[in-house]
Amino acid sequence: QVQLAESGGGLVQPGGSLRLSCAASGRTFSNYPMGWFRQAPGKEREFVATTRCIGGGAYSKYYTDSVKGRFTISRDNAKNTVSLQMNSLLPEDTAVYYCAASSSRGLTRLYISKSGNYDYWGQGTQVLVSS
């Protein structure tokens, strides 16, 4: 049984940093997309960042525009984990953050940000940015 377990959420002041981690078990995802989505109160779940293997041991990273330059996604295939380093946090970053993994290797840029293309989800971790 595949499980994704997030950790690292919490309360942080505007301008602060948090690091989210997600550990996968039950399956290896080194050749598949893993990423992060978030859902703020009263809003739909939205794409944040993801990373996928493009061959030859190389990985591409994708970010939603609102987090570019502030968030960094990384993965450790040896540990089957994906992390999200979040810097310069803003109140509008407040949300429940979900780790997600796909079983589709061939997701292109057009589809990699679509939540429907991810098959496995964590339970979410709350991030609250407030003074």
C-alpha positions in Angstrom: 0.0 0.0 0.0 1.4 3.3 -1.1 1.5 6.0 1.6 2.7 9.6 1.5 3.4 11.3 4.8 4.0 15.0 5.1 5.7 16.8 7.9 7.1 20.3 8.7 4.0 22.5 8.7 3.3 25.0 11.3 2.9 28.7 12.2 5.4 31.2 10.9 5.6 35.0 10.6 5.4 36.7 7.3 8.9 36.7 5.7 9.8 33.5 7.5 10.7 30.1 6.3 9.4 26.5 6.6 10.6 23.3 5.1 8.0 20.6 4.2 9.0 17.0 3.7 7.1 14.1 2.3 8.2 10.4 2.7 6.8 7.8 0.4 6.4 4.2 1.3 5.1 1.1 -0.5 6.5 2.1 -3.9 9.6 3.9 -5.4 8.9 7.1 -7.2 12.4 8.0 -8.5 11.2 7.8 -12.1 7.8 9.5 -11.5 6.6 13.0 -10.8 6.3 14.1 -7.1 5.1 17.4 -6.0 3.1 19.7 -3.8 -0.3 21.2 -4.0 -2.1 23.4 -1.5 -5.6 24.3 -0.6 -6.6 27.5 1.2 -9.8 27.9 3.1 -12.7 28.3 0.7 -10.5 27.8 -2.3 -9.8 24.9 -4.7 -6.7 22.9 -4.4 -3.9 24.4 -6.5 -0.6 23.4 -7.9 2.5 24.6 -6.1 5.6 22.8 -7.4 6.6 19.4 -8.8 9.6 17.6 -10.1 9.9 14.8 -12.7 12.6 12.7 -14.2 13.6 13.7 -17.8 16.1 10.9 -18.3 19.8 10.4 -17.7 19.3 11.0 -14.0 18.2 14.6 -14.6 15.1 16.2 -13.1 13.0 19.2 -14.2 11.2 21.4 -11.7 8.0 23.3 -12.2 6.5 26.0 -10.0 3.4 28.1 -10.0 4.2 31.7 -10.7 3.3 33.0 -7.2 6.0 30.9 -5.6 8.9 31.2 -8.1 12.0 32.6 -6.5 10.7 31.8 -3.0 10.0 28.1 -2.9 12.4 25.3 -3.9 11.4 21.7 -4.5 13.9 18.9 -4.1 13.9 15.2 -3.9 16.1 12.4 -2.4 15.5 9.3 -4.4 17.6 7.2 -2.0 15.1 8.1 0.7 12.0 8.2 -1.5 11.3 11.7 -0.3 10.4 15.1 -1.7 10.8 18.4 0.1 9.6 22.0 -0.3 11.8 24.8 1.1 9.6 27.8 1.5 11.2 31.2 2.1 9.8 34.7 2.2 6.5 33.4 3.2 3.4 35.5 2.7 0.0 35.4 4.5 -1.5 34.2 1.1 0.7 31.1 1.4 -1.5 30.0 4.2 -3.0 26.6 3.3 -3.0 22.9 3.8 -0.1 21.6 1.7 -0.4 18.2 0.2 2.3 15.9 -1.2 1.4 14.1 -4.4 2.9 11.4 -6.6 2.0 10.3 -10.0 2.3 6.9 -11.7 2.6 8.5 -15.1 6.2 9.0 -16.3 5.3 10.9 -19.4 3.5 14.0 -18.0 4.5 17.0 -20.0 4.6 20.6 -18.8 1.0 21.1 -19.9 -0.3 18.3 -17.6 2.1 18.1 -14.8 0.4 20.8 -12.8 -3.0 19.1 -13.0 -4.1 17.4 -9.7 -6.0 14.8 -11.6 -2.8 13.4 -13.0 -1.5 12.5 -9.5 -2.6 9.1 -8.1 -1.3 9.2 -4.6 -1.8 11.9 -1.9 -0.7 12.6 1.6 -3.1 13.8 4.3 -1.8 17.3 4.3 0.1 19.6 6.6 -1.1 23.0 7.7 1.0 26.1 7.0 -0.2 29.3 8.7 1.6 32.5 7.9 0.6 35.2 10.3 2.0 37.8 12.7 
